[in-house]
Amino acid sequence: MSIDSITATLATLSITPAATVSHAQTNSPQSWREALEASSSAPQGFELIKTLVYKPKTAKTATPVPVFVIARESSDVPSGVLGKHLNLKELRLASEDLLKEFFSLDKNSLSPLAITSQTYPKITTVIDASIDSSTSTFAVRGLSSDSTVFLSGKDLYAYIKQFATDGAPTLHEVDVATLQASADGAAAAAAAGTPAPARAGKEDARIEGAVQIAIGVKKEVDFPTWYTNVLIKADMLEYYNVSGCYILRPWSYSIWETIQEWFNAKIKAMGVQNAYFPMFVSSKVLEREKDHVEGFSPEVAWVTRAGKSELEEPIAIRPTSETVMYPYYAKWIQSHRDLPLKLNQWNSVVRWEFKNPQPFLRTREFLWQEGHTAFLTKAEADEEVLAILDLYRRVYEELLAVPVVPGVKSEKEKFAGGLYTTTVEGFVPTTGRGIQGATSHCLGQNFSRPEMFNIFVEDPNDATGQGKSYVWQNSWGLSTRVIGVMVMVHGDNQGLVLPPRVAVLQVVVVPCGITAKSTDEQRKAVNDAAADLAAKLKKVGIRAQADLREGYTPGYKFNDWEQKGVPIRLEIGPQDLAKSQTLTARRDTGAKAPIPLTDIETTVSTLLDTIQSDMFKRAQETYNSRLREVRKWEDVVPTLDDKCVVVIPWCEEEACEDDIKERSAKASASEPQDERAPSAGAKSLCIPFDQSRWPKIEPGVTKCVGCGKDAKRWTLFGRSY
């Protein structure tokens, strides 16, 4: 069909294209966009429309009904979730033969305009509902790879809608963003190692009487949906149109800023300076250290084109910065007087993981800090490794009220290319899974040796002046994963629960007791009292705000701020003013108590400290109760199934570690698992520094639970994220 024919067809619906463009043949979205941008006839700021055709699984004798999806090019359409939404099995992209059979077109010519009164009854049509309300102009293939029609969202919608008449198949209008959220929820379920709940389970997860603005599901029943709902309802996160990437809204980014401010002060006191290195690294440099790169190579994102030109050499986007920074360390370190060199950078890294993304826990781009330091001696490096690790422990325990276990990683689990790795290991009680909180690595001299980056100085202890001393290096990092861990540990069925030290808003003051019969003077008196109370608290450094929004009931405000996790709510009304008091409500426990307005600054400050302390104590007691000492193999899997971490005497041999993981996974194979879930096997989490918590290992007497050889140290094994 020619452009003129298409235009004539659209005219019958009173649709006039914004423009039509003829161009060179294009065989990809990128080349299509470039061809349109090169045309002076194309509207500015257009969006591409993509069409996806899926073939569902059917009985061998049945004729498949193709699923025709119309969506924005920038959006992800998770086929698995879409299939469940349509009650269809195993949606797979249709072959070229099927496209030609149904539409007489190839994939580069296919567009929504291929839907006609003849084809519509033979297919299942799905359209992204956001297209209808969009103000964008959309580029639609003109049923060929060398022509394009530009339509408004409403006009494109109207064209498809005309075929959904009485007796015709249903037009499925879906919210693609919701599909993506569901996919991420399923991914979180996979990471938790639990199968997605059946429909009956979903019903059981719902909180009876929950209104639309509430979280809606129970944390202990449907953890993945709960986690996603909390992040969205608390305004912490927004989904982005690139899968695995998310927008951190101020409510969550402020937590990262608090951590950044605290940690910056501590490392600067240790002599660390902040710097910034480019995010791009050449393939030659990145591949220089194969052992190091091997752990990241499947996840490295590459830039291969600049505009219309192919790059002579692909450029990687940093997955980490050792290979970016160390060539310059070799340049800057010329003498032992240049040591120690201590640099840190706050940046983002990209790891293009193909596992299902999970907000904060597993994302393709994430924020972190990465410190890289160089020393003359191993003793200096060892000292810093532990000093930094203790700062990470304090971030979790003192700021986030999340308990962790400091320790060292096994040889198998250590950082690729490092000498040894220390870690703080957290725990999510609801799923029974461990989670690595942060790591501090001693790289030894692995990166400074001649075949690597050749970072050396003249040995100051060599009288001949001929000796070389290769520097000792460390690297250490903490990421925005901390936010996800905090949410999972402290959140409840009402939503987020924020520890006071990281809450951007510690106290909200809500005016109450105002009715329709209240006079303007009474209303003003209460509102002014709330504003004055918030101002008084702010003067002493308490982050407070009065909620004076009109048109919202106190009950709505209570629910709103509870979902966002504000530690303290102060309610104040006419009767409270008469008694010179306010009513406090703690977010962590729900406990309420009246307190006098006199010296309220001290009272509230003390209460915030109490909440911070109580939250940590409760989480620590839970974690400690889930660290189970196990001495017999037959107790390992039942303990894991009881959502605990096993603490076992271990020989520390890699073959035994592999065997423990494999055997524990097989023993759990009888339980239904989501096919995308990580292994149910237990891996080593860490060898705790504090071995005194468990009985002393007796050489020749205490045996490894995994293989029966002599045990060396108590070690945490568990299922993990």
C-alpha positions in Angstrom: 0.0 0.0 0.0 1.4 3.4 -0.9 1.6 6.5 1.3 -1.2 8.0 -0.7 -3.4 5.0 -0.2 -2.7 5.1 3.6 -3.5 8.8 3.7 -6.8 8.2 1.9 -7.7 5.4 4.3 -7.0 7.6 7.3 -9.0 10.4 5.8 -12.2 8.2 6.0 -11.7 8.5 9.8 -11.1 12.2 9.6 -7.5 11.6 10.5 -4.8 13.8 8.9 -1.2 12.7 9.4 1.1 15.3 10.9 3.5 14.5 8.2 4.6 11.7 5.8 8.2 11.0 4.9 9.9 8.8 2.3 13.4 7.8 3.1 16.1 5.2 2.5 15.3 1.6 3.5 15.9 1.0 7.2 16.3 -2.3 9.1 16.5 -1.3 12.7 15.0 1.3 15.1 18.3 3.2 15.2 18.6 3.5 11.4 14.9 4.4 11.2 15.3 7.2 13.7 18.5 8.5 12.0 16.7 8.5 8.6 13.8 10.5 10.0 16.0 12.9 11.9 17.8 13.6 8.6 14.6 14.6 7.0 13.4 18.2 7.2 9.8 17.0 6.9 9.8 15.0 10.2 8.2 16.7 13.2 10.5 17.6 16.1 10.5 15.4 19.2 8.7 12.4 17.7 8.6 8.9 19.3 8.9 5.7 17.4 6.1 3.1 17.5 7.1 -0.5 17.6 5.0 -3.5 16.7 5.7 -6.9 18.3 4.0 -10.1 17.0 4.1 -13.1 19.3 3.1 -16.7 18.7 1.5 -18.3 21.8 2.0 -22.0 22.6 -0.9 -24.1 21.4 -1.8 -27.7 20.8 -0.1 -29.1 17.7 -3.4 -29.4 15.9 -4.6 -25.8 16.7 -3.9 -22.8 14.5 -2.1 -20.1 16.5 -3.7 -16.7 17.0 -0.8 -14.2 16.8 -0.6 -11.5 19.5 -0.1 -8.1 17.9 1.4 -5.6 20.3 1.5 -1.8 19.7 3.9 0.0 22.1 6.4 2.9 22.3 9.8 2.0 21.1 11.4 3.1 24.4 9.2 0.8 26.5 9.8 -2.8 27.6 7.0 -5.3 27.1 7.7 -8.3 29.3 6.3 -11.2 27.3 5.9 -13.5 30.3 3.7 -11.0 32.3 1.8 -10.1 29.1 1.1 -13.8 28.5 -0.3 -14.2 32.0 -2.4 -11.1 31.5 -3.9 -12.6 28.4 -4.1 -16.1 29.8 -1.8 -17.4 27.1 1.2 -19.7 27.4 4.8 -19.1 26.3 4.6 -16.1 24.0 7.5 -16.2 21.5 8.3 -13.7 18.8 6.7 -14.8 15.5 8.8 -16.0 12.6 9.1 -14.1 9.3 7.0 -16.8 7.7 4.1 -16.1 10.1 4.3 -12.3 9.5 4.1 -12.9 5.7 1.3 -15.4 6.1 -0.9 -13.0 8.2 0.2 -9.6 7.0 2.2 -10.1 3.8 4.9 -7.9 5.3 8.4 -8.4 6.8 9.3 -7.2 10.3 10.9 -3.9 9.0 7.6 -3.0 7.2 5.1 -4.1 9.8 3.1 -1.4 11.7 -0.3 -0.8 13.3 -1.6 0.1 9.9 -1.3 -3.5 8.9 -4.4 -4.1 11.1 -7.5 -4.1 8.8 -11.0 -5.3 9.0 -9.7 -8.6 7.5 -6.7 -9.1 9.8 -8.2 -7.8 13.1 -10.5 -10.8 13.6 -7.6 -13.3 13.2 -5.3 -11.8 15.8 -5.2 -10.7 19.4 -4.5 -7.0 19.5 -2.8 -5.3 22.4 -2.1 -1.5 22.6 -0.3 0.5 25.3 -3.0 2.6 26.9 -0.6 5.5 27.5 -0.4 6.2 23.7 -4.0 7.5 23.7 -3.3 10.2 26.3 0.2 11.1 25.1 0.9 14.5 23.6 3.7 13.0 21.5 3.7 12.7 17.7 4.4 9.0 16.8 6.3 7.7 13.9 4.5 4.7 12.3 5.9 2.6 9.5 4.1 3.2 6.3 3.8 -0.6 5.6 7.3 -0.4 4.1 10.8 0.0 5.4 11.3 3.3 3.4 8.2 5.3 4.4 6.8 6.7 7.6 3.5 8.3 8.7 3.4 10.6 11.7 0.2 10.4 13.8 -0.9 11.8 17.2 -1.6 9.3 20.0 -5.3 9.9 19.8 -5.4 9.4 16.0 -3.4 6.1 16.2 -5.7 4.9 19.0 -8.8 5.8 16.9 -7.5 3.9 13.9 -7.1 0.7 16.0 -10.3 1.3 18.0 -12.5 1.3 14.9 -12.1 -2.5 14.5 -13.2 -3.3 18.1 -16.9 -3.3 17.2 -19.6 -5.5 18.7 -18.9 -9.1 17.9 -15.2 -8.4 17.1 -12.4 -9.7 19.3 -11.6 -7.5 22.3 -9.0 -4.8 22.0 -6.6 -5.3 25.0 -5.6 -1.9 26.4 -2.8 -2.4 28.8 -0.6 -0.2 30.9 2.9 -1.3 29.9 4.5 0.4 32.9 2.3 -1.8 35.1 3.4 -4.9 33.2 7.0 -3.9 33.8 6.3 -3.4 37.5 4.8 -6.8 37.7 7.8 -8.3 35.9 10.1 -6.7 38.5 7.9 -8.0 41.3 8.3 -11.5 39.8 12.0 -10.9 39.6 12.1 -10.1 43.3 10.2 -13.3 44.0 12.8 -15.2 42.0 15.6 -13.5 43.9 13.8 -14.5 47.1 13.8 -18.1 46.0 10.1 -18.4 46.3 7.6 -19.3 43.6 5.2 -16.6 42.5 2.0 -17.1 44.5 -0.9 -18.7 42.9 -4.1 -16.7 42.4 -5.5 -18.0 45.7 -2.3 -17.0 47.4 -2.6 -13.5 46.0 -6.1 -13.2 47.4 -4.8 -14.3 50.8 -2.0 -11.7 50.6 -4.5 -8.8 50.3 -5.0 -6.8 53.4 -8.6 -6.9 54.3 -10.2 -3.4 54.1 -7.1 -1.9 52.5 -8.0 1.2 50.5 -6.5 2.1 47.2 -3.8 4.4 48.7 -2.6 1.6 51.1 0.1 -0.9 50.4 -2.6 -3.5 49.9 -0.7 -6.8 50.5 1.0 -8.5 53.4 4.7 -8.6 53.5 4.9 -12.1 54.9 2.6 -13.6 52.2 3.5 -11.8 49.0 6.9 -10.2 49.6 7.8 -9.3 46.0 4.5 -7.3 45.4 4.8 -5.8 48.9 8.4 -4.6 48.2 7.4 -3.0 44.8 4.3 -1.4 46.3 6.2 0.1 49.2 8.8 1.7 46.9 6.1 3.2 44.7 3.7 4.3 47.4 6.5 5.9 49.4 7.6 7.9 46.4 11.0 6.4 46.6 11.3 5.2 43.0 9.8 5.6 39.6 10.1 3.2 36.7 12.1 4.3 33.7 11.7 3.3 30.1 15.0 1.4 30.0 14.7 -2.0 31.7 16.7 -2.3 34.9 17.1 1.4 35.3 15.1 3.4 37.8 14.6 7.0 38.9 15.5 7.7 42.5 13.0 10.2 43.8 14.0 12.7 46.5 12.5 10.5 49.3 15.1 7.8 48.6 18.0 9.9 47.1 18.0 11.9 50.3 19.0 8.7 52.2 21.9 8.3 49.9 22.9 11.9 50.5 22.9 11.4 54.2 25.1 8.3 53.9 27.4 10.2 51.5 27.8 13.2 53.9 28.5 10.9 56.9 30.9 8.6 55.0 32.7 11.6 53.3 33.6 13.1 56.7 35.0 9.8 58.0 37.2 9.0 55.0 38.5 12.5 54.7 39.6 12.3 58.3 41.6 9.2 57.2 43.3 11.2 54.4 41.2 10.1 51.5 40.5 12.7 48.8 37.6 12.6 46.4 38.3 12.7 42.6 36.5 11.8 39.4 37.6 9.6 36.5 35.9 9.2 33.1 33.1 6.6 32.8 34.6 5.3 29.5 37.4 2.8 29.2 39.0 1.4 26.0 38.7 -2.3 25.3 42.5 -2.7 25.3 42.8 -1.3 28.8 39.8 -3.2 30.2 41.0 -6.5 28.9 44.5 -5.9 30.2 43.7 -7.8 33.4 41.8 -10.9 32.2 41.3 -12.4 35.7 39.8 -9.2 37.0 37.6 -8.6 33.9 36.4 -12.2 33.7 33.9 -11.6 36.5 32.4 -8.6 34.8 32.8 -9.4 31.1 29.2 -10.7 30.5 27.8 -7.5 32.1 30.0 -4.9 30.3 28.0 -2.4 28.2 29.9 -1.3 25.1 29.6 1.9 23.0 30.2 0.9 19.4 28.8 3.9 17.4 29.1 7.7 17.6 26.3 9.2 15.5 26.3 7.4 12.2 30.0 6.3 12.5 31.2 3.0 13.8 34.0 3.5 16.4 37.4 2.1 15.4 37.7 0.6 18.9 34.7 -0.3 21.1 34.6 1.7 24.4 33.2 0.1 27.6 31.2 1.9 30.2 32.9 1.2 33.5 31.6 -1.8 35.5 34.2 -0.7 38.1 37.2 1.5 37.9 40.4 -0.4 38.6 41.4 -0.4 34.9 40.4 3.2 34.5 42.4 4.6 37.4 45.5 2.4 37.8 47.4 3.5 34.6 47.4 7.0 36.2 48.5 5.7 39.6 51.5 4.3 37.8 52.2 7.8 36.4 51.6 9.7 39.7 53.5 7.3 42.0 57.2 7.9 41.3 58.6 7.7 44.8 57.7 6.3 48.2 57.1 9.9 49.2 54.1 9.8 46.9 52.5 7.2 49.1 50.0 6.6 50.4 47.7 7.6 47.6 44.1 7.6 48.7 41.4 8.5 46.3 37.6 7.9 46.3 35.0 8.7 43.7 31.2 9.0 44.0 29.8 7.8 40.6 27.6 5.4 38.8 28.6 2.2 37.1 26.8 0.1 34.6 26.6 -3.7 34.7 24.3 -5.0 32.0 23.0 -8.0 33.9 20.7 -10.3 32.1 19.1 -11.6 35.3 15.7 -10.0 36.2 16.3 -6.5 37.6 15.2 -5.7 41.2 15.0 -2.0 42.3 18.0 -1.1 44.4 19.3 -4.7 44.7 20.1 -5.6 41.1 20.0 -2.7 38.6 21.8 -2.1 35.4 23.0 1.3 36.5 23.6 2.1 40.2 25.2 4.7 42.4 28.1 3.9 44.6 31.4 5.1 46.0 34.6 3.3 45.1 37.8 4.0 47.0 41.1 3.0 45.5 44.3 3.4 47.6 48.0 2.5 47.3 50.5 1.9 50.1 54.1 1.0 50.5 53.5 -1.9 52.8 51.0 -4.7 53.3 50.6 -3.8 57.0 49.3 -0.3 56.0 46.9 -1.8 53.4 45.6 -4.4 55.9 44.9 -1.7 58.5 42.9 0.4 56.0 40.8 -2.6 54.8 39.5 -3.2 58.3 39.1 0.5 59.1 36.9 1.0 56.0 34.9 -2.2 56.7 34.1 -0.9 60.1 32.8 2.3 58.6 30.5 0.2 56.4 29.3 -1.7 59.5 28.5 1.7 61.1 26.6 2.9 58.0 24.3 -0.1 58.3 24.1 -0.3 62.1 24.3 3.3 63.2 22.5 5.0 60.3 20.2 2.4 58.9 19.6 0.4 62.1 20.4 -2.8 60.1 22.6 -5.4 61.8 25.4 -7.0 59.8 28.1 -9.6 60.4 31.6 -8.5 59.5 33.9 -11.2 58.1 36.1 -12.4 55.2 34.9 -14.0 52.0 36.0 -17.5 51.0 38.6 -17.8 48.2 35.8 -18.7 45.8 33.7 -15.7 46.7 36.5 -13.1 46.9 36.8 -10.2 44.5 38.3 -11.3 41.2 42.0 -10.3 41.1 42.1 -9.5 44.8 44.3 -10.9 47.5 41.3 -11.2 50.0 37.9 -9.6 50.4 36.2 -8.5 53.6 32.5 -8.0 53.8 29.5 -7.0 56.0 26.7 -9.5 55.5 23.1 -8.6 56.1 20.0 -10.7 56.3 16.4 -10.3 55.2 14.2 -12.2 57.7 11.1 -12.4 55.5 12.8 -14.3 52.8 15.5 -16.0 54.9 18.2 -14.8 52.6 21.5 -13.2 53.2 22.6 -10.2 51.3 26.1 -8.7 50.8 26.1 -5.3 52.3 29.5 -3.8 51.3 33.0 -5.0 50.6 36.5 -3.9 51.3 39.2 -5.6 49.3 43.0 -6.0 49.7 44.2 -6.3 46.1 47.7 -7.1 47.3 50.3 -6.4 44.6 48.2 -8.1 41.9 47.5 -4.9 40.0 50.9 -3.2 40.6 53.1 -6.0 39.2 55.0 -5.4 35.8 52.6 -7.4 33.7 49.7 -5.4 34.9 50.0 -1.6 35.6 53.6 -1.6 36.9 53.1 0.7 39.9 56.3 0.7 41.8 58.8 2.9 43.7 62.4 2.5 44.7 62.6 0.4 47.8 63.6 2.9 50.6 65.1 0.1 52.6 67.4 -1.0 49.8 70.9 0.5 50.4 71.9 0.0 46.8 69.1 2.1 45.5 68.4 -0.5 42.8 65.5 -2.4 44.5 61.9 -2.0 43.4 58.9 -2.1 45.7 55.5 -2.7 44.1 52.8 -0.9 45.9 50.0 -2.6 47.9 46.5 -1.6 46.9 43.0 -1.7 48.2 39.6 -1.0 46.8 36.3 -0.7 48.6 32.7 0.2 47.7 29.2 0.8 49.0 26.2 1.2 46.8 22.5 2.3 46.8 21.7 -1.4 47.5 21.8 -0.2 51.2 18.4 1.5 50.6 16.7 -1.7 49.4 18.1 -3.7 52.4 16.8 -1.0 54.8 13.3 -1.2 53.2 13.2 -5.0 53.3 14.4 -5.2 56.9 12.2 -2.5 58.5 9.1 -2.1 56.4 5.8 -3.5 57.5 2.3 -4.0 56.1 1.6 -0.2 56.4 4.6 0.6 54.2 8.1 2.1 54.8 9.6 2.5 58.2 12.5 4.9 58.3 15.2 5.1 60.9 15.3 8.7 62.2 18.9 9.3 61.3 18.3 8.8 57.5 14.8 10.1 57.3 14.6 13.3 55.3 11.5 14.2 57.4 11.7 13.0 61.0 8.6 14.6 62.4 5.3 15.5 60.7 2.8 17.7 62.6 -0.9 17.1 61.6 -3.6 19.5 62.6 -6.7 17.6 63.9 -10.1 18.2 65.5 -11.3 20.6 62.9 -14.8 19.9 61.7 -17.2 21.5 59.3 -18.7 23.4 62.2 -15.3 24.9 63.1 -14.9 28.6 62.6 -12.2 30.2 60.5 -10.6 31.5 63.7 -10.5 28.0 65.2 -9.1 26.5 62.0 -6.4 29.2 61.8 -5.5 28.7 65.5 -4.8 25.0 65.0 -3.0 25.4 61.7 -0.8 28.2 63.2 0.0 26.0 66.3 1.0 23.2 64.0 3.3 25.4 61.9 4.8 27.0 65.0 5.5 23.6 66.5 7.3 22.4 63.3 9.3 25.7 63.2 10.3 25.2 66.9 11.6 21.7 66.2 13.5 22.8 63.0 15.3 25.5 65.0 17.1 22.7 67.0 18.0 20.7 64.0 15.0 18.3 63.9 13.7 17.8 60.4 10.0 18.6 60.8 7.1 19.8 58.7 3.5 20.8 59.3 1.0 19.1 56.9 -1.3 22.0 56.2 -2.7 20.6 52.9 -6.3 21.6 52.4 -8.9 19.1 51.1 -7.4 16.1 52.9 -8.7 14.6 56.1 -6.3 13.9 59.0 -6.9 10.1 58.4 -5.6 10.4 54.9 -2.6 12.4 56.0 -1.9 9.8 58.7 -1.9 7.0 56.1 0.2 9.0 53.7 3.0 9.7 56.1 2.9 6.2 57.6 3.4 4.8 54.1 6.4 7.1 53.7 7.8 5.9 57.0 8.1 9.3 58.9 9.4 8.3 62.4 7.1 10.5 64.5 3.7 12.0 63.9 2.5 14.8 66.2 -1.2 15.4 66.3 -2.5 18.7 67.6 -6.1 20.0 67.9 -8.2 22.4 69.9 -8.3 20.1 73.0 -4.5 19.6 72.8 -4.0 23.4 72.7 -6.2 23.8 75.7 -4.0 21.2 77.6 -0.8 22.6 76.1 0.1 19.2 74.8 0.4 17.2 71.6 -0.2 13.5 70.8 2.8 11.5 69.5 2.5 8.5 67.3 5.6 6.3 66.7 5.9 4.9 63.2 8.0 1.9 64.2 5.6 0.6 66.9 2.4 2.6 66.5 2.5 3.6 70.1 0.8 6.8 71.0 1.3 9.1 74.0 0.5 12.7 74.9 3.5 14.9 75.7 3.6 18.5 77.0 4.5 21.3 74.6 6.9 22.6 77.3 10.5 21.6 76.4 9.1 19.6 73.4 12.4 20.0 71.5 14.2 17.8 74.1 11.4 15.3 74.4 11.1 14.8 70.6 14.9 14.6 70.2 15.1 11.9 72.9 12.2 10.0 71.3 14.0 10.0 68.0 17.1 8.5 69.6 14.9 5.9 71.3 13.3 4.9 68.0 16.6 4.6 66.3 18.0 2.4 69.1 14.8 0.2 69.3 14.7 -0.4 65.6 18.3 -1.7 65.6 17.8 -3.8 68.7 14.7 -5.5 67.2 16.4 -6.2 63.9 19.5 -7.5 65.7 17.6 -9.9 67.9 15.8 -11.3 64.8 19.1 -11.7 62.9 20.8 -13.4 65.9 17.9 -15.8 66.3 18.2 -16.8 62.6 22.0 -17.6 62.9 21.7 -21.3 63.6 24.6 -23.4 64.7 24.6 -26.7 62.7 27.0 -29.6 63.2 25.2 -32.4 61.1 24.7 -32.3 57.4 21.1 -33.6 57.7 20.2 -30.4 59.6 21.5 -28.0 56.9 18.6 -27.9 54.4 15.8 -28.0 57.1 17.5 -25.0 58.8 17.7 -23.1 55.4 14.0 -24.0 54.8 13.2 -22.5 58.2 14.5 -19.1 56.7 17.8 -19.2 58.7 21.5 -18.9 58.0 23.5 -22.0 59.0 26.7 -21.5 60.9 28.9 -24.5 60.4 32.4 -25.6 61.2 34.1 -25.6 57.7 37.3 -26.8 56.2 37.5 -23.7 53.9 38.3 -25.8 50.8 36.7 -24.7 47.5 35.7 -28.2 46.4 33.8 -28.6 49.7 32.1 -25.3 49.1 30.9 -26.3 45.7 29.7 -29.6 47.0 27.7 -27.9 49.8 26.0 -25.6 47.3 25.2 -28.5 44.9 24.0 -30.9 47.6 21.8 -28.3 49.3 20.3 -27.3 46.0 19.4 -30.9 45.1 17.9 -31.5 48.6 15.6 -28.5 47.9 14.7 -29.6 44.4 11.5 -31.3 45.5 10.0 -27.9 46.4 8.4 -25.9 43.6 10.6 -23.1 42.4 10.2 -20.3 40.0 12.3 -21.1 36.9 14.0 -17.7 37.2 14.8 -18.1 40.8 18.5 -18.4 41.9 19.7 -21.7 43.1 18.2 -22.9 46.3 21.7 -24.1 47.3 23.6 -22.5 50.1 26.8 -20.6 49.4 29.3 -19.2 51.8 28.4 -15.8 53.0 31.4 -15.0 55.1 33.8 -16.3 57.7 33.0 -14.1 60.7 35.8 -12.2 62.4 34.2 -12.8 65.8 34.6 -16.5 66.2 33.9 -16.3 70.0 30.2 -16.4 69.4 30.5 -20.1 68.8 32.4 -23.0 70.6 36.1 -23.1 70.0 37.2 -25.1 66.9 39.4 -28.0 68.3 42.0 -29.1 65.8 41.6 -32.8 64.9 38.3 -32.9 66.8 35.9 -30.4 65.2 35.0 -31.7 61.7 33.6 -29.9 58.7 29.9 -30.4 58.2 30.3 -30.5 54.5 33.1 -33.1 54.0 34.2 -34.4 57.4 37.7 -33.0 57.2 39.2 -31.0 60.0 37.3 -27.7 60.4 39.2 -24.4 60.5 36.6 -21.7 61.4 32.9 -21.2 61.8 31.4 -20.0 58.6 28.0 -18.6 57.5 26.3 -20.5 54.7 22.9 -19.5 53.4 20.7 -18.7 50.4 21.4 -15.2 49.3 20.4 -12.5 46.9 
